[in-house]
Every structure is written in C-alpha cells, then in structure tokens.
Amino acid sequence: MARAMGVSVVELDTELPFTAARARNAGFEALDALEDGLLFVQFVDGDCELDEDWVESARNVMLERSDAVVVCGRRSERYPAATVYNLLCDMEWDTPIGEANECGGDSLIRAEDFRAVEGFRPDLIAGEEPELCSRLRAEGGRVLRIDVPMTLHDARIESLSQWWVRSVRAGHANAEGALRQTAAGGKRAGRGVRSTWFWGLVLPVLILLAGLSLHFIAGLLLSAIYLAQVARIALRRPKPRFSNRDQWIYALSCVFGKLPNAQGQLRFWRGRLTGRRSDLIEYKQPVASNGKAS
C-alpha cells in the first residue's frame, strides 16, 4: 500500500534483533540518501498522525533558532474518553512548553546534529528518544517544546494488564537510560530511577515487614504514605485542561505506576547481570486487516 502511494519503503533484515531505534536509523539513512542537502527530519510513531500544519511550524522555529536541534509540539490522544488508560496518556502528553530535557517519538530533528551523534542507539528496546536528547544537549543543542498541535496518538489501551506492561516498559527504559546518561557524565540522570526504587520496591517491602513483624495496623499506617503522595501530586501539579477527578486519577497512576516501573527496572538489571538483553516489551494487541485484535 505504501509503495502504491509513492512512499519509499525500507525493509529490515529480520535476522537481526528489531528495535524502533534501529528502524528509525535505517529510515534516516534512506532519506539522507534520497535527499541531497537534507536539513531536517520528522520522526513520528507508528500509532500517530501528523497535524497538517505541524512540519512547517516546527521548521520555522528551527530556522529562527540555530541552537534548536529538536522541536516537538502538542501530542493529543485521539480517543481520550474511550478508556481511563487513554485519558492517562492524554494527561501524560500535557507537558510544559519551552525548553525541555527530552522529546517523545514525534519530533523534528536537525539532520546535521543527528548525524554528528550517530543517531539513536540501535540496541535500546525503549526510551531511545530521551537518550538521544541527552547526547544532543551534551553537545550544546536545545530541545524545544512549542504550543502547536503536532500529532494525534492512538493508545488503544483497554485493560489494566496493558497499562501495567506499558509501565514495565517505561521502567526498563528509565533504568537503561539513566545508566547510560550517568556513564556519560549526565547530571540527575538517576533521580527518577531512585524514586521508582523507593515507591515501587523499598516501601512495599517495609509495609510487608511492618505488617508481619509488628501488626497489620502498622502496615496500614505505613501505607498511608502512598495516599499522602497521591494528594501531593494531585494538588501540586494541576493540569488546567483536565477536571479535578481526572487530576486525582492521574496522581494515582503516577504513584502506583511505580510498582510496574520497578518491575521493569528489575528486568533490566537482571538482563544486565546475566548478559541477556530483554526482548521488546509490547503492550498493544496485534490488529488484523479487518481491524480486530488477533
């Protein structure tokens, strides 16, 4: 279908382990060969649709700001009311405007800077964009998020298990990304990882030990720390586009999402210690040609 529409298609060697990062590098190399003097490249996740005015808006920012190496905009969920998990994604995309530390899967990148850092790390199974941004920023580049519609995203998360697996993948990506950034001299790279260890592993163990060695009431009292953290996030980080109910749901997901995040971090370290890298962590169900899950 793509070839019939005049699109250049790159077929990857299936004998090699697949990652999105590897595919993105292959796509860039093919585009670079097709277009002489390539200045910018737009990356977009496969479950997203570009806004028709986005590329021109991002390109204009690039032309005005010579220090801007990555420009991203507003990603919105296509069906935020379909499930609470889609709503959480829509709230996750509602990030501050201005200079940022990282971008997501959709962004316009300056081609010469992308070449200079040798693109994405092809062995990363997730989190390749933040890792790339950390290297681009280390070279003096700026990552900018502008208040312009960029993409519509279709999360299609319909169950708790899918949300859990997606959070496991995020934990894995954060652990590997933090390790690489720390090794490269990045500052505060491990802050999110340490937070996940505390909320997702250390505190649950302390609650269990308190309940077993002291009294179950002691475990319940210690569990109240989670509720306090939920309230702190809900009240401290308001998102004007969303209702108070949505704010509390989002806060709950931030706190209790640390549990699958910790599972993902443990999975990363297990693989690192045993020398066996993790396979891709996919939370979406395959879709057949008739549009139904298969």
Backbone bond lengths (Angstrom), bond angles and torsions (degrees), N, CA, C in turn:
res aa  C-N    CA-C-N  psi(-1)  N-CA   C-N-CA  omega(-1)  CA-C   N-CA-C  phi
1 M - - - 1.463 - - 1.529 110.61 -
2 A 1.338 116.14 -43.49 1.464 120.03 -179.54 1.529 110.84 -63.68
3 R 1.328 116.36 -44.40 1.470 119.49 -179.79 1.531 110.75 -63.52
4 A 1.332 117.32 -36.90 1.459 121.39 179.39 1.521 111.45 -63.89
5 M 1.352 116.28 -23.73 1.465 121.07 178.65 1.522 112.17 -93.03
6 G 1.344 116.19 6.23 1.460 120.31 177.65 1.510 114.35 84.63
7 V 1.331 117.41 17.33 1.459 121.54 -179.13 1.519 110.21 -89.05
8 S 1.324 116.71 137.38 1.461 120.72 174.60 1.531 108.89 -76.98
9 V 1.310 116.65 125.98 1.461 122.48 -176.44 1.520 109.46 -110.62
10 V 1.310 116.34 131.84 1.460 122.28 177.95 1.524 108.30 -107.11
11 E 1.315 117.24 121.85 1.457 121.27 178.01 1.524 109.01 -100.23
12 L 1.327 115.72 126.50 1.456 121.04 -178.17 1.524 111.22 -89.21
13 D 1.308 115.34 151.57 1.457 121.80 175.58 1.527 108.25 -69.48
14 T 1.326 116.96 113.87 1.464 120.94 -176.58 1.524 113.04 -74.53
15 E 1.330 117.01 -7.45 1.465 119.55 176.93 1.520 111.39 -76.19
16 L 1.326 116.82 -17.47 1.467 121.19 179.79 1.525 109.16 -97.09
17 P 1.340 117.88 148.38 1.469 120.52 179.14 1.523 110.95 -58.61
18 F 1.332 116.33 134.23 1.465 120.40 -179.03 1.516 111.26 -88.39
19 T 1.327 115.69 137.38 1.463 123.13 166.37 1.518 107.02 -142.43
20 A 1.335 116.01 153.96 1.463 120.04 176.68 1.522 110.08 -62.31
21 A 1.335 116.89 -35.15 1.464 120.81 -179.92 1.527 110.94 -61.84
22 R 1.323 116.07 -43.52 1.463 120.01 177.98 1.527 110.70 -62.59
23 A 1.338 116.27 -41.77 1.464 120.25 -179.94 1.528 111.39 -65.45
24 R 1.327 116.61 -39.66 1.465 120.22 179.82 1.530 111.05 -64.70
25 N 1.318 116.56 -41.18 1.465 119.73 176.86 1.522 111.01 -61.72
26 A 1.329 116.82 -42.51 1.467 120.88 179.79 1.522 110.40 -64.01
27 G 1.334 116.73 -39.95 1.454 120.15 177.80 1.516 112.03 -64.20
28 F 1.332 115.89 -41.88 1.461 119.55 178.77 1.522 110.79 -63.58
29 E 1.327 117.20 -43.98 1.466 120.33 -179.43 1.528 110.95 -61.22
30 A 1.328 116.53 -39.72 1.463 119.87 179.08 1.525 111.02 -66.86
31 L 1.337 116.19 -42.21 1.461 120.53 178.70 1.528 111.11 -65.14
32 D 1.324 115.47 -40.67 1.464 120.47 179.94 1.526 110.98 -62.35
33 A 1.335 116.28 -34.29 1.463 120.39 178.98 1.520 111.60 -74.72
34 L 1.328 116.83 -29.35 1.469 120.85 -178.19 1.524 112.30 -80.45
35 E 1.327 117.04 -32.81 1.458 121.58 -172.53 1.529 111.28 -115.59
36 D 1.314 116.42 111.55 1.459 120.07 175.55 1.532 109.78 -69.92
37 G 1.320 116.84 139.37 1.454 120.63 177.23 1.517 113.07 68.20
38 L 1.311 117.76 33.72 1.463 121.70 -179.42 1.524 110.15 -60.73
39 L 1.332 116.38 124.80 1.462 121.09 -178.66 1.519 112.61 -99.79
40 F 1.333 116.86 -41.71 1.463 120.71 -175.51 1.522 109.74 -135.46
41 V 1.323 115.00 154.01 1.460 120.16 174.93 1.525 108.18 -134.19
42 Q 1.330 115.76 134.76 1.459 121.40 178.09 1.524 108.79 -101.11
43 F 1.326 116.17 117.81 1.458 120.99 172.82 1.521 108.42 -96.37
44 V 1.325 115.83 145.34 1.464 119.80 179.55 1.524 108.83 -149.02
45 D 1.325 116.62 135.41 1.459 120.99 177.16 1.522 110.43 -65.07
46 G 1.320 115.80 152.53 1.461 120.95 -176.71 1.519 114.14 -68.69
47 D 1.341 117.33 -16.64 1.470 119.54 178.72 1.524 111.34 -102.77
48 C 1.328 116.33 23.42 1.470 121.07 -178.55 1.528 111.24 -125.21
49 E 1.329 115.37 155.46 1.464 122.67 176.41 1.523 107.88 -123.81
50 L 1.334 116.31 126.87 1.460 121.40 -179.09 1.520 111.53 -71.53
51 D 1.323 115.75 139.27 1.456 120.93 169.66 1.526 108.04 -68.10
52 E 1.325 116.20 139.49 1.475 119.72 -173.31 1.520 113.37 -64.04
53 D 1.342 118.84 -23.66 1.464 121.03 -178.98 1.527 113.24 -99.27
54 W 1.335 117.08 -0.75 1.454 119.73 -170.96 1.531 113.79 -65.23
55 V 1.331 117.32 -50.76 1.460 120.03 -172.24 1.525 111.27 -59.18
56 E 1.323 116.98 -42.17 1.464 119.69 179.39 1.532 111.04 -63.89
57 S 1.330 117.05 -40.90 1.466 120.69 179.42 1.525 110.84 -63.42
58 A 1.332 116.74 -45.72 1.460 120.80 -179.45 1.525 111.23 -67.40
59 R 1.324 116.33 -38.25 1.472 120.78 178.89 1.522 110.60 -62.35
60 N 1.313 116.91 -41.09 1.471 119.96 179.86 1.527 111.27 -62.64
61 V 1.320 116.66 -38.11 1.466 120.00 177.08 1.524 110.38 -65.08
62 M 1.317 116.24 -41.88 1.457 120.59 178.29 1.524 111.67 -60.14
63 L 1.335 116.15 -40.52 1.459 120.53 -179.18 1.527 111.48 -69.38
64 E 1.335 116.42 -31.01 1.472 120.65 179.88 1.518 112.24 -81.30
65 R 1.326 116.91 -31.53 1.459 121.87 -175.57 1.524 109.50 -115.30
66 S 1.320 116.36 100.67 1.458 119.69 -178.82 1.524 112.27 -68.70
67 D 1.341 116.98 -19.90 1.472 119.72 179.99 1.523 112.01 -87.13
68 A 1.321 117.81 -7.30 1.459 120.93 -179.81 1.523 109.72 -80.62
69 V 1.316 116.77 119.17 1.461 120.84 179.17 1.530 111.46 -105.74
70 V 1.334 116.28 -22.13 1.467 122.03 177.52 1.519 108.51 -136.74
71 V 1.336 116.86 131.39 1.464 121.34 175.28 1.522 108.00 -127.70
72 C 1.324 115.67 127.15 1.459 121.05 175.82 1.522 108.53 -130.23
73 G 1.323 116.13 165.46 1.460 120.37 -176.31 1.511 111.96 -133.36
74 R 1.327 115.95 -145.08 1.454 121.63 -176.52 1.521 110.49 -88.98
75 R 1.315 115.58 116.95 1.461 120.83 169.80 1.529 107.42 -98.03
76 S 1.319 116.66 133.50 1.460 121.31 179.46 1.512 109.96 -125.95
77 E 1.332 116.16 149.93 1.456 120.76 177.41 1.528 109.13 -77.71
78 R 1.322 116.43 137.61 1.467 121.03 -177.57 1.533 111.60 -69.81
79 Y 1.324 116.39 -41.33 1.466 120.11 -178.03 1.535 110.00 -127.59
80 P 1.316 118.40 68.43 1.474 120.45 -175.44 1.526 113.79 -65.48
81 A 1.322 117.70 -24.30 1.464 120.36 -178.06 1.534 112.58 -88.96
82 A 1.314 117.78 -3.92 1.462 120.65 -175.80 1.524 111.88 -67.40
83 T 1.325 117.41 -45.38 1.464 122.59 178.23 1.524 108.57 -144.65
84 V 1.316 116.03 160.05 1.460 120.11 178.04 1.523 110.31 -64.50
85 Y 1.322 117.01 -27.58 1.459 120.84 -179.25 1.529 110.64 -72.14
86 N 1.334 116.51 -37.50 1.460 119.29 173.74 1.518 110.86 -63.55
87 L 1.336 115.68 -40.26 1.466 120.01 176.95 1.519 111.04 -59.17
88 L 1.329 117.05 -42.70 1.460 120.92 179.39 1.522 111.20 -61.78
89 C 1.328 116.36 -38.08 1.471 119.54 176.57 1.523 110.43 -63.79
90 D 1.338 116.33 -43.66 1.464 120.34 -179.88 1.526 110.38 -60.41
91 M 1.325 117.21 -38.64 1.456 120.88 178.14 1.526 110.98 -71.47
92 E 1.319 115.90 -34.65 1.470 120.53 177.62 1.521 110.95 -62.67
93 W 1.351 116.40 -36.34 1.472 119.85 -178.68 1.541 111.51 -73.65
94 D 1.321 117.96 -15.02 1.471 121.68 -176.18 1.524 109.45 -80.10
95 T 1.318 115.91 76.67 1.467 122.38 -174.48 1.531 111.16 -103.75
96 P 1.338 117.71 160.02 1.473 120.93 -177.35 1.532 112.42 -62.70
97 I 1.327 114.29 149.04 1.457 121.90 177.70 1.539 108.90 -89.84
98 G 1.333 115.68 145.19 1.462 120.58 179.38 1.512 110.68 123.44
99 E 1.324 115.92 -158.15 1.460 119.47 179.62 1.523 109.64 -70.58
100 A 1.326 115.67 136.80 1.466 121.55 -175.99 1.525 109.90 -128.24
101 N 1.317 115.02 165.51 1.459 120.34 177.05 1.523 111.92 -85.41
102 E 1.320 116.47 -25.70 1.452 119.53 -174.05 1.514 111.16 -155.28
103 C 1.318 115.41 167.39 1.465 121.31 174.48 1.517 108.08 -122.13
104 G 1.325 116.39 173.86 1.453 121.69 174.49 1.518 110.00 -98.34
105 G 1.313 115.90 -154.00 1.455 119.79 -176.32 1.507 115.07 -74.01
106 D 1.340 117.54 -15.09 1.461 121.88 179.67 1.527 108.89 -108.69
107 S 1.320 117.29 123.22 1.467 119.75 177.73 1.522 109.77 -172.80
108 L 1.339 114.88 155.14 1.458 121.41 172.16 1.523 106.65 -98.41
109 I 1.332 116.94 128.01 1.463 122.17 -174.97 1.522 109.66 -123.31
110 R 1.330 115.13 140.39 1.464 120.48 177.83 1.532 108.56 -71.72
111 A 1.334 116.29 123.39 1.459 121.30 -170.52 1.528 112.91 -62.43
112 E 1.337 118.16 -42.15 1.461 119.55 -176.51 1.527 111.63 -64.95
113 D 1.332 117.20 -34.01 1.458 120.18 178.22 1.526 110.85 -74.01
114 F 1.327 116.06 -35.43 1.461 120.40 176.64 1.519 109.95 -62.50
115 R 1.337 116.48 -42.71 1.470 120.24 177.69 1.529 110.80 -64.29
116 A 1.337 115.53 -40.91 1.465 120.26 -174.09 1.525 112.38 -60.99
117 V 1.338 117.26 -34.17 1.470 119.89 -179.63 1.529 111.47 -98.37
118 E 1.340 116.40 8.41 1.469 123.41 176.08 1.531 112.60 64.75
119 G 1.332 115.76 32.51 1.455 120.73 170.92 1.508 115.01 68.44
120 F 1.327 114.67 -156.93 1.458 121.51 -179.08 1.521 110.66 -75.43
121 R 1.307 116.62 155.55 1.458 121.41 172.50 1.538 107.40 -77.72
122 P 1.331 118.24 109.08 1.469 120.56 -170.36 1.520 115.03 -66.59
123 D 1.336 117.82 -15.56 1.455 119.47 -177.91 1.525 113.54 -89.53
124 L 1.349 118.00 -5.11 1.459 120.50 179.71 1.522 109.99 -75.08
125 I 1.336 117.61 127.69 1.464 120.03 179.68 1.523 111.26 -84.36
126 A 1.329 118.00 -13.40 1.469 122.56 177.51 1.524 107.47 -166.55
127 G 1.343 115.73 162.19 1.459 119.91 177.23 1.514 114.43 72.68
128 E 1.345 116.44 24.96 1.464 118.59 -178.06 1.525 112.70 -70.74
129 E 1.340 117.37 -28.68 1.472 119.44 -178.36 1.538 112.80 -70.05
130 P 1.348 119.56 -49.36 1.477 118.63 176.22 1.526 112.81 -58.12
131 E 1.335 116.49 -37.92 1.465 119.81 -179.78 1.526 110.15 -65.74
132 L 1.332 117.09 -42.06 1.463 120.49 176.94 1.521 110.25 -62.11
133 C 1.329 117.09 -45.37 1.464 120.88 -178.54 1.528 111.57 -61.21
134 S 1.327 116.79 -35.48 1.473 119.00 179.42 1.524 110.77 -63.89
135 R 1.326 117.50 -36.55 1.464 120.22 178.32 1.526 111.68 -74.52
136 L 1.315 116.76 -37.45 1.465 119.88 177.70 1.525 110.89 -65.46
137 R 1.332 117.25 -40.39 1.467 120.68 178.56 1.525 111.18 -68.44
138 A 1.333 116.57 -33.08 1.460 120.27 178.16 1.527 111.40 -64.56
139 E 1.337 116.15 -24.63 1.469 121.15 177.64 1.527 112.21 -90.88
140 G 1.329 117.03 7.64 1.460 120.64 176.90 1.516 115.25 96.92
141 G 1.322 118.47 2.97 1.458 121.28 -179.98 1.520 111.75 -79.37
142 R 1.323 115.99 164.86 1.455 122.26 179.66 1.528 109.80 -121.58
143 V 1.319 114.71 139.29 1.459 122.01 174.16 1.518 107.40 -104.41
144 L 1.331 116.90 121.37 1.463 121.23 -175.81 1.524 110.75 -117.26
145 R 1.318 114.79 137.04 1.464 120.64 172.99 1.524 107.54 -113.55
146 I 1.337 116.70 121.67 1.454 120.80 -176.15 1.524 110.01 -110.01
147 D 1.323 115.73 155.10 1.462 121.85 -175.59 1.526 110.38 -85.51
148 V 1.336 115.40 66.52 1.463 122.79 -177.89 1.534 107.77 -137.36
149 P 1.343 119.27 135.32 1.473 120.30 176.54 1.525 110.92 -56.88
150 M 1.317 116.02 131.35 1.460 120.67 -176.59 1.529 112.14 -116.19
151 T 1.330 116.56 -57.82 1.465 119.96 -176.39 1.520 111.48 -144.51
152 L 1.338 114.57 156.92 1.459 123.09 167.39 1.520 107.25 -104.38
153 H 1.322 116.52 129.20 1.459 122.67 -176.51 1.526 109.60 -110.82
154 D 1.317 116.66 139.66 1.460 121.13 179.30 1.524 108.55 -115.38
155 A 1.343 116.57 91.93 1.463 120.95 -175.85 1.520 112.20 -67.12
156 R 1.330 116.04 -42.79 1.462 121.76 179.82 1.527 111.34 53.68
157 I 1.328 116.24 45.99 1.466 121.24 175.64 1.526 107.73 -98.74
158 E 1.307 116.11 115.26 1.464 120.52 -171.91 1.518 113.50 -115.33
159 S 1.322 118.05 -0.56 1.461 119.37 -176.60 1.520 110.48 -147.43
160 L 1.336 114.40 160.75 1.467 120.86 177.21 1.518 110.76 -62.41
161 S 1.323 116.97 -36.29 1.469 119.97 -178.59 1.526 111.22 -63.98
162 Q 1.340 117.53 -38.53 1.455 120.22 177.50 1.525 110.52 -65.13
163 W 1.336 116.45 -44.64 1.470 120.40 177.38 1.515 110.47 -59.54
164 W 1.319 117.05 -40.95 1.461 121.71 -179.32 1.528 110.70 -62.50
165 V 1.336 116.77 -48.13 1.472 121.07 -178.91 1.526 110.31 -62.99
166 R 1.325 117.07 -40.46 1.465 120.08 177.54 1.537 110.36 -61.09
167 S 1.325 117.01 -38.24 1.460 121.11 179.47 1.526 111.34 -71.89
168 V 1.331 116.62 -33.35 1.467 120.29 174.35 1.526 109.61 -61.85
169 R 1.331 115.72 -43.92 1.471 120.24 179.17 1.524 110.82 -61.81
170 A 1.333 116.51 -41.07 1.463 120.01 178.85 1.525 111.07 -62.25
171 G 1.338 116.89 -41.09 1.457 120.30 178.38 1.509 111.97 -63.90
172 H 1.316 116.98 -41.68 1.467 121.64 177.27 1.525 110.36 -60.53
173 A 1.341 115.47 -46.81 1.468 120.35 -179.08 1.523 111.43 -63.63
174 N 1.325 117.75 -40.77 1.460 120.90 -179.35 1.524 111.31 -64.84
175 A 1.330 116.73 -41.13 1.460 120.49 -179.67 1.526 111.16 -64.33
176 E 1.324 116.83 -46.81 1.458 119.88 -178.57 1.525 111.04 -69.40
177 G 1.339 116.32 -40.91 1.457 119.40 179.42 1.514 112.07 -63.92
178 A 1.322 117.34 -42.03 1.464 121.04 179.88 1.518 111.17 -64.67
179 L 1.334 116.61 -40.06 1.462 120.08 179.02 1.523 111.08 -62.25
180 R 1.325 116.57 -43.40 1.464 120.04 -179.12 1.526 111.44 -68.72
181 Q 1.340 116.18 -40.75 1.464 118.94 179.77 1.519 111.45 -67.53
182 T 1.323 117.29 -38.06 1.458 120.47 178.21 1.520 110.25 -65.05
183 A 1.326 116.72 -41.87 1.464 120.77 178.72 1.523 111.40 -62.42
184 A 1.354 116.06 -29.66 1.462 120.64 -179.87 1.529 112.27 -89.67
185 G 1.326 117.37 5.91 1.461 120.58 178.60 1.506 114.44 89.18
186 G 1.339 118.04 14.22 1.455 120.79 179.64 1.515 112.36 -68.47
187 K 1.313 116.78 142.67 1.450 121.84 -179.18 1.524 110.44 -91.30
188 R 1.324 116.00 142.10 1.459 124.03 174.86 1.527 112.43 59.63
189 A 1.343 116.19 20.13 1.459 119.49 -176.97 1.522 112.23 -63.76
190 G 1.340 117.02 -30.00 1.446 119.50 -175.16 1.513 114.83 -96.27
191 R 1.325 118.76 8.83 1.459 120.42 -176.44 1.525 112.05 -61.89
192 G 1.329 117.15 -48.86 1.454 120.53 179.85 1.518 112.22 -65.14
193 V 1.338 116.02 -33.74 1.462 120.27 178.97 1.525 110.38 -66.07
194 R 1.331 116.55 -43.88 1.468 119.87 179.46 1.524 111.15 -64.53
195 S 1.334 116.46 -37.24 1.454 120.20 177.30 1.528 110.64 -62.51
196 T 1.322 116.47 -41.40 1.457 120.46 178.98 1.521 111.32 -64.65
197 W 1.337 117.15 -41.28 1.469 120.12 178.29 1.525 110.23 -58.88
198 F 1.335 116.36 -42.63 1.466 119.11 -176.66 1.526 111.30 -67.83
199 W 1.339 116.38 -55.53 1.457 120.61 -173.53 1.526 112.80 -75.57
200 G 1.327 116.45 -28.94 1.458 119.64 -174.82 1.512 115.47 -97.63
201 L 1.348 117.69 -14.07 1.462 119.21 -177.02 1.528 112.75 -136.71
202 V 1.328 116.86 -54.97 1.468 120.07 -174.72 1.524 111.38 -63.84
203 L 1.345 117.05 -50.88 1.466 119.98 -177.99 1.527 112.53 -63.78
204 P 1.343 120.37 -43.75 1.468 118.83 176.08 1.530 113.16 -58.17
205 V 1.338 116.75 -38.55 1.465 120.22 178.55 1.528 110.57 -66.02
206 L 1.340 116.21 -41.89 1.462 119.65 178.43 1.535 111.45 -63.20
207 I 1.332 116.06 -40.51 1.471 120.08 178.29 1.527 110.62 -62.84
208 L 1.326 116.35 -43.36 1.463 120.67 178.90 1.523 111.21 -63.12
209 L 1.331 116.76 -45.22 1.463 120.30 -179.51 1.522 111.24 -65.22
210 A 1.340 116.01 -39.56 1.466 119.45 178.87 1.524 111.00 -63.99
211 G 1.327 116.26 -41.05 1.447 119.72 179.33 1.511 113.41 -67.60
212 L 1.340 117.27 -34.34 1.459 121.04 -177.53 1.529 112.52 -82.76
213 S 1.346 116.74 -41.71 1.458 120.37 -173.70 1.528 113.18 -89.21
214 L 1.333 117.35 -26.74 1.466 119.99 -179.50 1.525 110.46 -107.45
215 H 1.298 115.88 -82.81 1.461 121.29 -179.61 1.513 107.35 -162.74
216 F 1.315 115.93 150.73 1.468 117.21 -177.58 1.524 111.69 -61.37
217 I 1.336 116.67 -25.41 1.467 119.82 177.42 1.533 110.13 -65.90
218 A 1.324 116.26 -35.65 1.465 119.73 177.22 1.524 110.39 -62.03
219 G 1.333 116.10 -38.83 1.460 119.77 176.57 1.508 112.09 -65.68
220 L 1.344 116.50 -39.73 1.462 120.43 178.63 1.524 110.85 -64.71
221 L 1.330 116.24 -42.58 1.466 119.94 179.79 1.522 110.93 -63.05
222 L 1.330 116.07 -40.53 1.466 119.93 178.68 1.530 110.66 -67.21
223 S 1.338 116.19 -31.76 1.472 120.44 179.12 1.521 111.76 -65.71
224 A 1.325 116.58 -22.58 1.462 120.25 -179.75 1.523 111.85 -61.75
225 I 1.330 116.48 -19.11 1.479 119.85 176.83 1.525 110.03 -60.20
226 Y 1.329 116.59 -35.93 1.462 119.84 177.92 1.529 111.08 -63.12
227 L 1.322 116.21 -44.77 1.465 120.01 -179.32 1.525 110.67 -63.84
228 A 1.334 116.35 -37.44 1.463 119.96 178.15 1.524 110.63 -64.30
229 Q 1.327 116.69 -38.62 1.462 120.40 179.58 1.520 110.90 -69.26
230 V 1.330 116.97 -38.00 1.467 120.71 176.34 1.525 109.75 -59.87
231 A 1.339 116.62 -47.13 1.467 120.83 179.82 1.525 110.63 -62.85
232 R 1.298 116.57 -39.40 1.471 120.78 -179.67 1.529 111.28 -60.89
233 I 1.334 116.63 -44.72 1.461 120.66 -179.32 1.522 111.03 -69.13
234 A 1.336 116.10 -43.06 1.470 120.33 -177.69 1.520 111.79 -63.28
235 L 1.325 116.94 -35.95 1.460 120.93 -175.98 1.522 112.96 -91.51
236 R 1.326 116.58 -24.20 1.461 119.60 -174.30 1.525 112.71 -92.74
237 R 1.318 117.08 -26.60 1.461 119.89 -174.77 1.528 110.52 -120.65
238 P 1.326 117.44 67.18 1.471 119.47 -178.82 1.521 111.97 -67.56
239 K 1.324 115.50 144.56 1.459 122.18 175.16 1.525 106.61 -117.36
240 P 1.331 117.53 101.91 1.465 121.32 -171.05 1.519 115.04 -54.64
241 R 1.315 118.10 -27.74 1.464 120.69 -177.52 1.523 112.82 -72.16
242 F 1.336 117.29 -13.63 1.457 120.26 -170.19 1.527 111.56 -119.29
243 S 1.332 115.83 157.12 1.462 121.86 -177.41 1.524 111.17 -75.39
244 N 1.344 115.33 167.44 1.462 119.69 176.99 1.525 111.15 -60.83
245 R 1.330 116.55 -39.44 1.467 120.07 177.64 1.520 110.54 -59.00
246 D 1.322 116.01 -45.92 1.459 120.05 -179.82 1.529 111.41 -62.64
247 Q 1.347 116.68 -36.85 1.465 120.38 179.82 1.530 110.49 -60.17
248 W 1.349 115.83 -42.01 1.466 119.31 -178.42 1.522 111.46 -71.15
249 I 1.324 116.79 -35.81 1.469 119.96 176.07 1.523 109.94 -63.44
250 Y 1.319 115.56 -43.13 1.465 120.30 179.35 1.526 110.71 -63.11
251 A 1.331 117.01 -42.76 1.466 121.11 179.44 1.528 110.75 -62.03
252 L 1.332 116.51 -41.66 1.464 120.55 176.89 1.521 111.33 -59.36
253 S 1.320 116.52 -43.32 1.462 120.06 -178.78 1.534 111.03 -67.48
254 C 1.334 116.80 -35.77 1.468 120.04 179.16 1.525 111.10 -62.82
255 V 1.345 115.93 -42.85 1.461 120.66 -176.22 1.519 111.39 -76.53
256 F 1.327 117.50 -53.81 1.456 120.03 -175.11 1.528 112.17 -79.04
257 G 1.342 116.86 -12.55 1.458 120.04 171.36 1.513 112.41 -69.33
258 K 1.347 116.62 -13.73 1.466 119.80 177.03 1.526 111.73 -65.56
259 L 1.347 117.20 -23.75 1.465 120.08 179.49 1.535 111.35 -66.38
260 P 1.348 119.20 -54.24 1.473 117.82 175.53 1.530 111.99 -68.22
261 N 1.348 118.00 -29.48 1.465 119.49 174.67 1.524 110.78 -58.27
262 A 1.331 115.82 -43.87 1.465 120.47 178.81 1.524 111.01 -63.94
263 Q 1.329 116.32 -37.72 1.461 119.73 176.50 1.525 110.57 -60.52
264 G 1.342 116.05 -40.96 1.462 120.05 178.26 1.510 112.17 -64.86
265 Q 1.340 116.82 -39.49 1.468 120.25 178.38 1.525 111.02 -65.95
266 L 1.315 116.59 -40.99 1.463 120.19 177.22 1.532 110.50 -62.79
267 R 1.317 115.19 -38.48 1.470 119.51 178.65 1.521 110.40 -63.54
268 F 1.341 116.57 -41.21 1.466 119.55 178.53 1.524 110.95 -62.78
269 W 1.338 117.16 -48.14 1.463 120.16 -176.89 1.526 111.86 -68.68
270 R 1.318 117.02 -33.34 1.462 118.92 175.22 1.525 110.09 -61.67
271 G 1.343 116.06 -44.65 1.456 119.60 178.58 1.514 112.56 -64.78
272 R 1.321 116.22 -37.98 1.469 119.81 -179.30 1.527 110.83 -67.80
273 L 1.320 116.63 -40.68 1.460 120.34 -177.71 1.530 112.15 -73.61
274 T 1.330 116.59 -30.85 1.461 120.06 -179.73 1.526 112.64 -92.51
275 G 1.346 116.56 -9.63 1.455 119.83 -179.36 1.507 113.82 78.97
276 R 1.336 116.98 14.22 1.469 120.92 178.98 1.520 109.34 -115.11
277 R 1.324 116.32 112.10 1.451 120.78 -179.18 1.515 110.75 -71.92
278 S 1.339 115.62 147.93 1.460 120.68 178.85 1.523 110.98 -71.01
279 D 1.313 115.08 148.65 1.457 120.22 171.16 1.524 108.74 -77.54
280 L 1.329 115.95 173.87 1.460 120.01 176.91 1.527 110.61 -57.52
281 I 1.324 115.87 142.67 1.457 121.59 178.15 1.522 107.12 -109.01
282 E 1.330 116.48 102.73 1.463 121.20 -174.53 1.523 110.48 -107.76
283 Y 1.324 116.32 131.67 1.463 120.02 179.34 1.524 113.02 -104.21
284 K 1.327 117.63 -10.47 1.466 120.63 -178.48 1.511 110.98 -94.40
285 Q 1.336 114.99 146.05 1.448 120.60 176.21 1.524 109.17 -82.17
286 P 1.343 117.73 140.64 1.468 119.41 175.70 1.518 110.31 -59.14
287 V 1.319 116.30 146.00 1.457 121.34 179.93 1.516 109.05 -114.89
288 A 1.323 115.71 128.27 1.454 121.46 178.52 1.521 110.29 -76.42
289 S 1.343 116.71 173.07 1.456 120.98 -177.80 1.522 112.71 -64.73
290 N 1.353 117.11 -20.26 1.470 119.29 178.96 1.518 112.13 -87.09
291 G 1.355 116.39 3.47 1.450 121.12 176.72 1.512 113.93 88.97
292 K 1.339 118.14 -2.10 1.452 121.58 -179.05 1.527 110.39 -97.29
293 A 1.331 115.12 149.83 1.458 119.23 178.36 1.514 109.83 -63.74
294 S 1.322 116.10 143.04 1.465 120.99 179.73 1.512 110.01 -133.06
